Amino acid sequence: MLIAAASCDKDEKATFDASAATAPTLVSYNVTGDAVSANYTAGAFNMGFNEKLSPNHTLALISVEGTPVSTVLSSSDKDGVLSVTVETLSKALIALGYEENTRVSIEIAVRSTMQDISKDNGVNGYVDSESRISIADYEIVLPAGDPYQSYTETSAWGLTGSISSQSISWDGDVVMYTNGTLHVAKAVKLKAGEEVKFRRDGGWDVNFGYASGVSSYELGVEFSLGSGGDNIKIAEDGVYDLILNPDAGTARIIASVVPVPYADYTETSAWGLIGTISSQSISWDGDVVMYTNGTLHVAKAVELKAGEEVKFRRDGGWDVNFGYASGVSSYELGVEFSLGSGGDNIKIAEDGVYDLILNPDAGTAKIINTIVS
């Protein structure tokens, strides 16, 4: 294998000799539903050139179903621990021609390379650990629905700052959720120049900003935090997930991977929701706007109280309207129920904030706890 290097003679090329390199060592590894991580000790290169450059380290897929491959995996590297997400690993396998929802045996090595990892072609200037991460029955899966479904608890940590989309100016917190280790503020709309920090228990006794010497972040890449550190200034307008690891003192900002509810409901519908809707100051005298994707129609995030009654009607009049179908007198949250033209009013069972989804062609509707944040 060859790698270009500076030389006294223009016609000479320096030869990369793997035997002159010290391979990294895989100390231990852990496989979870979220990621594959590895503790390692660094490798070194003694080639007689480029020795002042520190080697880079990453995880590399080196075997699938017994077939050798050389695929660099986008990995985080913090304090001797490399980690690759299940999503990244699955996408790499799909790119190699393996199908989603199948199981394969794989081997992963710690790779020490002389190249910029983002430009590493998997051919020149690297050495792999002798020990391997061996997974005999790896399932190729990509996140579906809410990728943070394992973040089931409300966190003691919150995100504060100058966050205009949340009407917060260092005087409140965006709720974060935790899986026990990581904490996430999901789908936060932020503008370039706005500043944020992480704080615990809604106070300033424990808070994180940039670590000393850190003044910017790269989207998707972990950065170090410091207690009471400088504010984290947002680089570009966007909708982001902000992921905190307080034990490691790191955070990561990524373009949000939370599905946008009703993203394809782009048109205002001819249908509306009417009834006794106190939150909208409506008492059978106006309509909550609905949106449509061409088939379904939704009234989003409607606050309704137990005992209030609603119907669906078209064009703001009563010529075409839907209530309960004959023989139907109640609904189950999240379950479709049948509608009838001019049918009885739909009585709300419990206080809540709901999305009401209508399929007029099928003559059905569904009421769900709102998924609009």
HURA-V980362 format. One record per pair of residues at least 4 apart in sequence whose C-alpha atoms are under 7 Angstrom apart, sorted by sequence separation. I is the first residue (numbers start at 1). GAP is how many residues later the second one is. D is the distance in Angstrom with one decimal. If there is no record, write none. Layout:
BEGIN
i = <I I>
gap = <GAP GAP>
d = <D D>
END
This chain:
BEGIN
i = <31 32 63 64 77 78 84 85 86 87 88 89 90 91 92 93 94 115 116 143 163 164 168 178 179 190 199 210 245 246 277 278 282 292 293 304 313 324 359 360 7 31 46 63 77 84 93 94 115 163 178 199 210 245 277 292 313 324 359 30 31 45 62 63 76 77 94 162 163 177 178 200 217 244 245 276 277 291 292 314 331 358 359 30 62 75 76 161 162 176 177 199 200 244 275 276 290 291 313 314 358 5 29 30 61 62 75 76 161 162 176 177 199 243 244 275 276 290 291 313 357 358 4 5 29 61 62 75 161 176 198 199 243 275 290 312 313 357 4 28 29 60 61 74 115 160 175 198 242 243 274 289 312 356 357 3 28 44 60 61 73 114 174 197 198 242 288 311 312 356 3 26 27 60 61 113 114 160 197 241 242 274 311 355 356 2 3 26 27 59 60 113 160 211 240 241 274 325 354 355 2 26 59 112 113 159 160 210 211 212 240 241 273 274 324 325 326 354 355 1 25 26 58 111 112 158 159 210 211 240 241 272 273 324 325 354 355 24 25 59 73 111 112 158 159 209 210 239 240 272 273 323 324 353 354 24 25 58 111 158 208 209 239 272 322 323 353 24 110 111 158 208 209 211 272 322 323 325 24 109 110 157 208 209 210 271 322 323 324 23 109 207 208 209 210 321 322 323 324 22 23 155 207 208 209 210 269 321 322 323 324 22 154 155 209 210 268 269 323 324 21 22 59 109 154 155 209 226 268 269 323 340 21 58 108 109 153 154 165 225 267 268 279 339 20 21 107 108 152 153 165 224 225 266 267 279 338 339 20 107 108 151 152 153 159 224 225 265 266 267 273 338 339 20 107 151 152 163 223 224 265 266 277 337 338 106 107 151 155 222 223 265 269 336 337 106 150 173 222 223 264 287 336 337 105 106 222 336 16 105 163 221 277 335 104 105 162 220 276 334 104 105 162 220 276 334 103 104 161 162 197 219 220 275 276 311 333 334 103 104 161 196 197 219 275 310 311 333 103 160 161 195 196 274 275 309 310 102 103 159 160 195 196 273 274 309 310 101 102 159 160 195 273 274 309 41 65 101 159 194 195 273 308 309 40 64 65 100 101 158 159 193 194 272 273 307 308 39 40 64 65 100 157 158 193 271 272 307 39 64 157 158 192 193 271 272 306 307 38 39 63 64 157 191 192 271 305 306 37 38 63 156 157 158 192 270 271 272 306 37 38 62 156 191 192 270 305 306 37 61 62 191 305 36 37 61 62 190 191 304 305 35 36 60 61 190 304 35 36 59 60 189 190 303 304 35 36 59 60 72 90 189 303 34 35 59 60 71 90 188 189 302 303 34 58 59 70 90 187 188 301 302 57 58 187 188 301 302 57 58 186 187 300 301 57 87 186 300 56 57 87 185 186 299 300 55 56 184 185 298 299 55 56 184 185 298 299 55 184 298 183 184 297 298 56 182 183 296 297 182 183 296 297 182 296 181 295 43 187 301 187 301 26 24 24 24 23 26 23 24 25 29 23 24 26 23 16 18 261 147 261 146 146 145 3 2 3 1 76 76>
gap = <4 4 4 4 4 4 4 4 4 4 4 4 4 4 4 4 4 4 4 4 4 4 4 4 4 4 4 4 4 4 4 4 4 4 4 4 4 4 4 4 5 5 5 5 5 5 5 5 5 5 5 5 5 5 5 5 5 5 5 6 6 6 6 6 6 6 6 6 6 6 6 6 6 6 6 6 6 6 6 6 6 6 6 7 7 7 7 7 7 7 7 7 7 7 7 7 7 7 7 7 7 8 8 8 8 8 8 8 8 8 8 8 8 8 8 8 8 8 8 8 8 8 9 9 9 9 9 9 9 9 9 9 9 9 9 9 9 9 10 10 10 10 10 10 10 10 10 10 10 10 10 10 10 10 10 11 11 11 11 11 11 11 11 11 11 11 11 11 11 11 12 12 12 12 12 12 12 12 12 12 12 12 12 12 12 13 13 13 13 13 13 13 13 13 13 13 13 13 13 13 14 14 14 14 14 14 14 14 14 14 14 14 14 14 14 14 14 14 14 15 15 15 15 15 15 15 15 15 15 15 15 15 15 15 15 15 15 16 16 16 16 16 16 16 16 16 16 16 16 16 16 16 16 16 16 17 17 17 17 17 17 17 17 17 17 17 17 18 18 18 18 18 18 18 18 18 18 18 19 19 19 19 19 19 19 19 19 19 19 20 20 20 20 20 20 20 20 20 20 21 21 21 21 21 21 21 21 21 21 21 21 22 22 22 22 22 22 22 22 22 23 23 23 23 23 23 23 23 23 23 23 23 24 24 24 24 24 24 24 24 24 24 24 24 25 25 25 25 25 25 25 25 25 25 25 25 25 25 26 26 26 26 26 26 26 26 26 26 26 26 26 26 26 27 27 27 27 27 27 27 27 27 27 27 27 28 28 28 28 28 28 28 28 28 28 29 29 29 29 29 29 29 29 29 30 30 30 30 31 31 31 31 31 31 32 32 32 32 32 32 33 33 33 33 33 33 34 34 34 34 34 34 34 34 34 34 34 34 35 35 35 35 35 35 35 35 35 35 36 36 36 36 36 36 36 36 36 37 37 37 37 37 37 37 37 37 37 38 38 38 38 38 38 38 38 39 39 39 39 39 39 39 39 39 40 40 40 40 40 40 40 40 40 40 40 40 40 41 41 41 41 41 41 41 41 41 41 41 42 42 42 42 42 42 42 42 42 42 43 43 43 43 43 43 43 43 43 43 44 44 44 44 44 44 44 44 44 44 44 45 45 45 45 45 45 45 45 45 46 46 46 46 46 47 47 47 47 47 47 47 47 48 48 48 48 48 48 49 49 49 49 49 49 49 49 50 50 50 50 50 50 50 50 51 51 51 51 51 51 51 51 51 51 52 52 52 52 52 52 52 52 52 53 53 53 53 53 53 54 54 54 54 54 54 55 55 55 55 56 56 56 56 56 56 56 57 57 57 57 57 57 58 58 58 58 58 58 59 59 59 60 60 60 60 61 61 61 61 61 62 62 62 62 63 63 64 64 69 69 69 71 71 84 86 87 88 89 103 104 104 104 104 105 105 105 106 109 109 110 111 111 112 113 114 121 122 122 123 145 146>
d = <6.2 6.4 5.3 6.6 5.7 6.6 6.6 6.3 6.0 6.1 6.3 6.4 6.2 6.1 6.5 6.7 4.8 7.0 6.0 5.5 6.3 6.0 5.7 5.6 6.9 6.8 6.5 5.7 5.9 6.5 6.3 5.9 5.8 5.6 6.9 6.8 6.5 5.7 5.9 6.5 6.6 4.6 6.6 4.4 4.6 6.8 5.6 5.8 5.8 5.1 4.3 6.4 6.5 5.3 5.1 4.3 6.4 6.5 5.3 5.9 6.6 6.6 5.7 5.2 5.5 6.7 6.7 5.9 6.2 5.4 6.4 5.6 6.4 6.2 5.9 5.8 6.2 5.3 6.4 5.7 6.4 6.2 5.9 5.3 4.7 6.1 5.2 6.7 4.3 6.1 5.3 5.9 6.3 4.4 6.7 4.3 6.0 5.3 5.9 6.3 4.4 6.6 5.6 6.4 6.7 4.9 5.3 6.6 5.7 5.8 5.1 6.7 4.1 5.5 6.7 5.7 5.9 5.1 6.7 4.0 5.5 6.7 6.1 5.8 4.2 5.9 6.6 4.7 4.5 4.5 5.6 6.3 5.2 4.7 4.5 5.6 6.3 5.2 6.3 5.8 6.1 6.7 5.0 6.5 6.8 5.7 6.3 5.1 6.0 6.3 5.8 6.3 5.1 5.9 6.3 6.7 5.3 6.6 5.5 6.4 6.9 5.5 6.7 5.9 6.8 4.6 6.7 5.9 6.8 4.6 6.5 6.9 5.3 4.5 6.9 5.8 6.3 6.0 5.3 5.9 6.6 6.2 5.3 5.9 6.6 5.3 6.0 6.3 5.1 6.4 5.3 4.1 4.6 5.4 6.5 5.4 4.8 5.4 6.5 5.4 5.4 4.7 5.5 5.6 6.5 5.1 6.4 6.5 4.2 6.6 5.5 6.3 5.1 6.4 6.5 4.2 6.6 5.5 6.2 6.0 5.4 6.8 6.9 6.7 5.4 5.3 5.0 4.6 3.9 4.6 4.8 5.2 5.0 4.6 3.9 4.6 4.8 6.8 5.1 6.3 6.9 5.9 6.2 5.6 6.9 5.5 5.4 6.1 4.4 5.6 6.9 5.5 5.5 6.1 4.5 5.6 6.8 5.7 4.4 5.4 5.9 5.6 5.7 5.4 5.9 5.6 5.8 4.8 5.7 6.4 5.3 5.5 6.6 5.7 5.4 5.5 6.6 5.7 3.9 6.0 5.3 6.2 4.8 5.9 4.8 6.2 4.8 6.0 4.9 4.7 5.7 5.8 5.4 4.0 5.1 5.8 5.4 4.0 5.1 5.2 6.8 5.4 5.5 5.8 5.0 6.5 5.4 5.5 5.8 4.9 6.5 4.9 6.2 4.8 5.2 6.3 6.2 4.8 5.2 6.2 5.8 6.2 6.9 5.0 4.6 5.4 6.1 6.9 4.5 5.4 6.1 6.9 4.5 6.6 5.6 6.3 5.6 6.3 6.0 5.2 5.6 6.2 6.0 5.2 6.7 5.7 6.1 4.9 6.7 5.4 6.9 6.0 5.3 6.7 5.4 6.9 6.0 5.3 5.7 5.4 6.6 5.6 6.4 6.8 6.9 4.6 7.0 5.6 6.5 6.8 6.9 4.5 7.0 6.3 4.7 4.6 6.3 6.4 5.5 6.7 4.6 6.3 6.3 5.5 6.6 6.0 6.4 4.2 6.7 6.2 5.6 4.2 6.7 6.2 5.6 5.4 5.7 6.8 5.5 6.4 5.6 6.9 5.4 6.4 5.7 6.4 4.6 4.6 6.9 4.2 6.5 5.8 6.5 5.8 6.8 5.2 5.5 5.9 5.4 5.9 5.4 6.0 5.5 5.6 5.5 5.6 5.5 5.2 5.4 6.5 5.9 5.6 4.8 5.4 6.5 5.9 5.6 4.8 5.1 6.6 4.1 5.8 6.2 5.4 4.1 5.8 6.2 5.5 4.3 5.6 6.1 5.8 5.2 5.5 6.1 5.8 5.2 5.7 6.2 6.8 5.5 5.3 6.6 6.8 5.5 5.3 6.6 6.2 5.7 5.9 6.3 4.3 6.0 6.2 4.4 6.6 6.1 5.2 4.8 5.8 6.0 4.8 5.8 6.0 5.6 6.8 5.0 5.1 5.6 5.8 6.5 5.7 5.5 5.8 6.5 5.7 5.5 5.7 6.3 5.8 6.2 5.7 6.7 5.5 5.3 6.7 5.5 5.3 4.5 4.6 5.6 6.2 5.1 6.4 5.6 6.2 5.1 6.4 5.4 6.5 5.5 6.7 4.3 6.7 5.0 4.3 6.7 5.0 6.7 5.2 5.0 5.6 6.1 6.8 4.3 5.5 6.2 6.9 4.3 5.5 6.4 5.8 5.2 6.2 4.9 5.2 6.2 4.8 4.1 6.2 5.6 4.1 4.1 5.6 6.4 4.6 6.7 5.7 6.5 5.8 6.5 6.5 5.4 5.5 6.6 5.7 5.7 5.5 6.4 6.6 5.4 5.9 6.1 5.9 6.1 4.1 7.0 5.8 6.3 6.5 5.0 4.3 4.3 5.9 4.9 4.8 6.2 6.3 6.0 5.3 6.4 5.3 6.4 5.5 6.0 5.7 5.7 6.6 5.5 5.2 5.5 5.2 7.0 5.3 5.1 6.3 5.1 6.4 5.5 6.8 6.9 5.3 6.9 5.3 4.7 5.5 4.7 4.6 5.7 6.3 6.9 5.7 6.7 5.6 6.7 6.2 5.3 6.6 5.2 6.6 5.2 5.6 6.4 5.6 6.6 5.6 6.6 5.2 4.5 4.5 5.6 6.2 5.6 6.2 6.8 6.7 5.0 6.7 5.0 5.7 6.5 5.7 6.5 5.0 5.0 6.5 6.5 5.7 5.4 5.4 6.3 6.3 6.5 6.6 7.0 6.3 6.9 6.2 5.7 6.6 5.3 6.9 5.9 5.1 5.9 5.5 6.2 6.4 6.5 6.6 6.1 6.0 6.8 6.8 6.0 6.1 6.1 5.7 7.0 6.8>
END
